[in-house]
Amino acid sequence: MNAQAGRLAAVRDWSVPLVMALVVATVFNDLMPLLPAGELSKDGFVYVLPFALLYFLRRPGRFAIPSVFFLVTLAFLVVVVLGVALNFDEISMAWYKDRSGMSRVITQGMAVALGPVVTLLFFNFALRGGLPAISRGAWVALLVMSSVAVLEVASWVGLPGLSDLYQALSLVIHAGTQDFYGTRLRMTAFEASWAAGMLTFVFPFALTQGSPRRVALVAAVVAVLIVLLQSRTAMLVIAVQFMLFLLGFFRHRKDWLLHGAAVAGVGVLAMMLIPSVQTSVLEKGSNLIRYGSMDGLIDPTPGASENASNVTRLAAIRAGVSMFQERPLLGVGLGQYGFHYPYHIRAEDLRSWEVRGYATSGDTMLGWPPTYSLHVRLLAETGLLGYLLWLAMIVPLLWRSLWRSNGTSYVGRLHLAVAMTLSGWLMLGASIDTFRFFGGWIALGVGLALWRTPRRPAAQPG
């Protein structure tokens, strides 16, 4: 019995650093590809995940599967398979930018299947006492991102030593895209928008553990990072998450919320009375909305009057909507958006050099045509049935956690983190089109575990 208890304790101890490593690994997505896993091959999470699978193979006890989530996921996968089957004649003959239709089905199918697997793993980690490790992992991940941000800012101004250290570190964490990004943070990600996406998971779960001073520090650090990211989507998503955070922590003190809003309003009005501040704020805000950068029009194309990226995004979204209108029930097939892209863009979209590159089969410099919206991609590739089933995985848990969130207990803060992450995931879907947002799948697993054990308090962090 003592030997068996010792083995159980050893396995349990192994789970804590493993869970933390999995959470920290979610913030790295530009590593040197080592596996033939398509878009997944650059994610650090993929290289830690086999250890989690090994853990459950060796860990005594039953692997729990939530029945409702399993049925919804199974239905979603059936819809995906049906969509591929009905469009198989086209998919089997498709060839575009050196990629075949079936190769896209396989690589994208791996990404789709991996999401629910991650949810089930973290559901079981949470049931077995892993919630505090998830919170600690998010805090460490935020520290890692912030440390890299300091080095990155130092590289902008050319500080000796720190700048060299950042360049050396970039050879590892930015192995795929070593381009210079000016004065927009990307931290451990390959671009600013993806760094913002990672923050929408790390930020909520880093708030779940620690003293009020820790909570205030996390909020302040994230606010600074978001300003330096200069991402329109990130500012919107994190702003909504901040509102949920305040409502969760002060839902029983509405007088504090009203007083705080009043003070903030007076402060903003006072600053706007200063002409130089008013001009700067209005100019930078207008630039961010119109061009996607506080610096204004940064497109170097001669004679350009608008950023090409804005034209490209709108063209991609309209193309996806056109595909959905053409095949509304099951879509054009998983991973097939790019093959249909050239036939759904408009002549006016060709004023963007990016659209011209995506629409030309022989031009592989820009890579695969992106949808720029997971919502549009799901509608285009899986139809209305697939899109509604994907929402069915997320919305019930989001709604339940919103009602149970608070800042007074650890369980309440976990519900708040789930609600913040899932709402952020839905909003990020307007700007990011991939299934490999591991933070969202992890939040689903935590939310399912909190649903599974509503009366049993979660272990308090140590």
N, C-alpha and C positions, 0 to 999 in steps of 0.2 A: 504493500500500500504506500509506504514512504517513497519507494522508487517511482511508482506511478504518479504520486503527487508531485514529485520533483520534475518529472517530464512535463506534466501539465503546466507547472509554474514556468518552466523554461520556454515552452511554446507561447504562453501568455505574455511573458516578457518580450519575446521576439515580435509580437504583434504591435507593440507600441512604436518602436522605431520604424517598423515596416509601414504602418499607417501614416506616420509623419513623413516618411520618405515619399510615399505615394502622393500626398498632398503637395509637398514641396516640388515634386517633379512636374506637377501640372503647369508651372509657370515657365517651363523651358520647352520651346517648340521650334527651335532653329538649330538643332544639333546636327552633326554629321550623320547622314542616313547610313545605317548599318544593316537594316533588314529590308527585304523586298516587300514592303507594306504600303506602298503608295504614299499618300499624304501623311500617313501615320508614322512614317519612318523617321521623321525629324523630332517627334515628341518624346521628351524624357520619360513621360508617364508610361509609354509602351515598354520601355526597357526595365522598369521596376515591376510592372504588372505580373510577369511570370513568377516572381517571388511570392506575390499574394496568392496566386493559384496554387503554388507549392504549399503555402501555409495551410490552405483549406484541405489539401490532399492529406497532409500529415496531422492536422488538428482533429482530435477526437470530437465526436458529437455530430448532430444532424445539421445539414446545410438547409436553412430555412428559405422558402420561396413564397413570397406574398401572392396569393391566388389571383386577386383582381388585377394587379400589375402584370402578372404573368399572362393572363388572358388578353389584356389590352395589347401587350407587346406581341403576343402570338398573332393577334388579328392584324396588327400593323405589318408584321413580316409577311403574312399571307397576302395582304394587299400589294406589298412590294413585289412578291413573286408573281402574282397575277398580272401586274403591270408589265413586268419583263416578259412574261409568257405571251401576252396579247400583242406586244410590240416586237416579238422575237425576230420576225422576218427583217425588219429594219435594223434591229440591233446587231444581228449576225452579219450584216453586210456593211455596217457603218465603219468608216475610217476617216479620221480627221486629226490633223496635227500629230501624226505618227502614233495615234492611239486607236484601238479598235473598240467597237461597242461593248463586247463581252469583257474586255480588260477593265473598262470603266465600271461595269456591273460588279465585277469581282472586287476591285479595290474599294469601291464605295459601299459594297455589301459588307466588307470587313469593318468599315467605320460604323455602319448602322448597327451591326450585331454587337460590336464592342461596347456601345453605350449601355444597353440593358445589362450586360455582364458586369460592368463597373458598378451599376446601381445595386445589383444583387450582392456583389462582394462587400460594398460599404453598408448595405442593409444588415448583413451578417456581422460585420465588424462592430456596427453600432449595437446590435443586440447582445454582443459578447463583451460589452464594456469598453468599446473603442472610441466613444464620443469625445472624451477628453483629449485623446491623441489626435483626433481630427482638428480640434481647436488649437492645440499646440502647433500642429503642422501648419495651419493657416498663419499663425503668428510668426513662425520661422520663415515661411514663404514671403510674408510682407517685409521682414527684415532683409531677406536676400534681395528682393526687388529694390528696396530702398537703398541698400548698399551699392548695388550696380548703378542705380540712378545717380548717386553721388559721384561715382567714377565717370559716368557718362557726361554729367554737367561739367566736371573738371576737364574732360577732353574737349568740350566746346570752346573753352577759353585757353586751352593748351597748357594747363598746369603741368610742369615737369614731374615725373614720377607717377602721379595719379593717371595722367593721360596715357603714359606708356603701359601702365598696368591694365587700363581699360582696353587698349588695343590688343594686348596679349590675351586678355580674357575673351574678347570678341572672337578670336580664332576658334574658340570652343563653343560659346553660347550663341554666336552668330555665324556659324560655319557655312550656312546656306546663303545668307544675304549679308555681305560685309559692306554694303553701301553706306555712305555717310548721310545721316538723316537730318542734318542741320541742327536746329534747336527744338526738336520734338523728341521727347523721350520714347524709347522702346524697351528699355531695361533688359529683361531676359527674353523678350519676344523678338520676332523678325520684323515687326512694324508696330507703330503706335496704337492702331486700333485693336490689335491682338493683345497688347499689354494692358489696354483698358479692359478688354474682356476678361482677362485673368484677374484683374483687381475686383471685378464684380462678384467673384467667388471668394477670393482671399479676404477682402475687406469685411464682409458680413461674419464669416466664421472666426476671424481674428478678434471680433468684438465679444465673442461668447465667453471668453475666459479672462480672468484677471480683475484687478481693482478698478474703481472709477477713473483713476489716473491713467491706467493702461488703456481704457476705453477712449478717453480724451486724446491720448497720444496717437492711437490708431486713426481716429477721425481726422486729426490735424495732419498726419503724414499723408493720408490718402487725398485730402484736399489739396495739398501742395503738389502731389504727383499728378493729379488731374489737370491742374493749371499748366504744368509743364508738358503734359501729353498733347495738348491742343487738339483734342479730338471732339468733334461735335457730338457724336453718339455717346462717347464716354461721359461728357459733361451732363448730358440729359439723363443717362442711365444712373450715374452716381448721384446726381441731384435727387432723383426719385428715391434711390436707396437711402440717402440721407434723411429724406422726409419720413420714410418708413422707420428708420432708426430712431428718429426723434419721437414719433408717435408711439413706438414700442416702448421706449425707455421712460417716456413721460405721459403714458396714456391715462394714468391715475392722477396726474397733476396738470390738468388742462390750463390752470391759471399760469403755470410756468411757461407753457407753450404760447399762450396769448401775450404774456409779458415779453418773452423772448422775441416773438414776431414783431411786437411793437418797437422794441429797442432796435432790432435789425432794420426795420423800416425807417426809423428816424435817422439811423446812422447812414443808410444809403442816400436818403434825401439830403443830409448834410454834405456828404461827399459830392453829390451831383450839383450842389450849389457852387462848387469851385469850377470855374470855366475850363481850366486845363484838364481836370479829372473827367468832367462831363464829356469833353471832346474826345479824350482818349478812350473812354469806355464805349461811347457810341461808335467810334471808328473801328475799334477792335471787334466789338460785337457784330457790327455790320459785315466786316471782313470775314469773320468766322462763319456767319450764316450764308453769305453769298459765295465765298471762295473756299471755305473749309480750312482757312488759316487766318490767324490774327494778323499776319503780315500782309494780307491782301492777296492780290493776284500774283501767284508764284509760278505760273506756267511760263516757261521760257520760249514757247513757240512764237515766232515773229507775227505780230498782228493779232494775237489772241486777246479776246475781251472777256473770256470766262475760263475757269479751270477745266481742263479736259476731263479730269476725274469726275466732275459733276455730270457732264454729258454722258460719260461712260456708264456711270451708275444708273442714270435714268433709262438709258437705252437697254441695259441688261434687265432691269425690272420690267420694262414694257415688253421685252421679248418673252420673259417668263410668263407674264400674264396672258400674252397672246397664245402661248403653248397650252396654258390651262384652258382658255376659252375654246381651243380646238379640240382638246381631249379632257373634258372636265372630270370624268369619273375616276380614272386610274392613271392619268397623265401619260407622258411619253416614255416612261421607263426610268428606273433608277440610274443616275449617272449620265443620262442621255441629253441633258440640257445643252451642252456644248455642241453636239452634233446638229441640233436644230437651230442654234443661235443665228447663223448667217441668213436663214430664211425668215427670220422674224424681226430683224432690225429695220429701221426706216432710213430713207435716203438722207434725211437731215442729221441722223446720228453719225454719219461718216465724217462730219466735220471734226470729230475727235480722232486723233491719231491712234489712240488705244483701241477704239472700236474697229478702225480699219485693220489693225494688227490682229485682233481677235477674230475678225471675219475672214481673214485670209488663211487658207489652209497651209500654205507653204511657210507662213511667218510663225515660227515657233519661239521667237524671242520673248513674247509676252506670256507664253504658256497657255493654259486652258482658260476659255471664257468663263469668268465668274458670274454668279447670279447676284451677288451683293446683298442677298436677303434669303434667309433660311425659309421664311414664310412663303415667299414666291417660289423658291426652289421646290419645296414640298408640294405646292399646288401644281407646279409644272411637271414634276417627275412622278409623283404618287397620286395626284388628283385630289379631289375633295375628300375622298374616303381616307387616304393616308394622312392628310393634314389634320382632319378631325380626330383621328386616333392618336396622333402625336400630341395634340392639345389635351386629349383625355388622360395622357400620362402625367401631365404637368398641372393643369388648372385645379383639379380637386385638392391636391396636396397644397398648392399655393393658397387656395381659399381657406383651407382648414388651419394652416399655420398662421395666416394673417389674423384669424380670430383668436388664436391661442398665444400669440406672441406678446412678450413683455420683457422688461429689463430687470425685474426683481428676482428672478430665479434662473438657474442654469438651463432648465428645460424651456422656460419662456424665451431665453436668449437664443437657444437652438432653433425654436420655432421661428423666431425673428430672422435668423440667418437663412433658414430655408426659404422663407417668404421673400427676403431681399434678393437671394440668388436666383430663384425661379422667376421673379418679376424681371430681374435684370436679363435673364436668358431670353425671355419673350421679347424684350425691347432690343436686345442685341441682334435678334433675328431679323431686324430691319436693316442691318449693316453687315452681318457676317453670315455666310451661307454654308458652313460646314457642320457636320454632326459631331465633330470631335471636340466639343466644349466639355471636357471632363468634369469641370466644376459643377455644371448643371446636373450631370448624371450622379455625381457624388451627393449633391443636395437632395436629389430624389431618393437616394438610398437612406439618408438620414431622416427625411420626412416620413418615409414608409416605416422606419423603425419607431419613430415617435408615435405614429398612428397605431402601430402594432401593440405598443405598451403604453396606453394612455394613462394608466393609474400607477405605474411603477416609476418612481423618480429616477432620472438618469444619474449616473455616478458623477459626483462633484469633482471638478478638476483639482488636482493636487498642487 
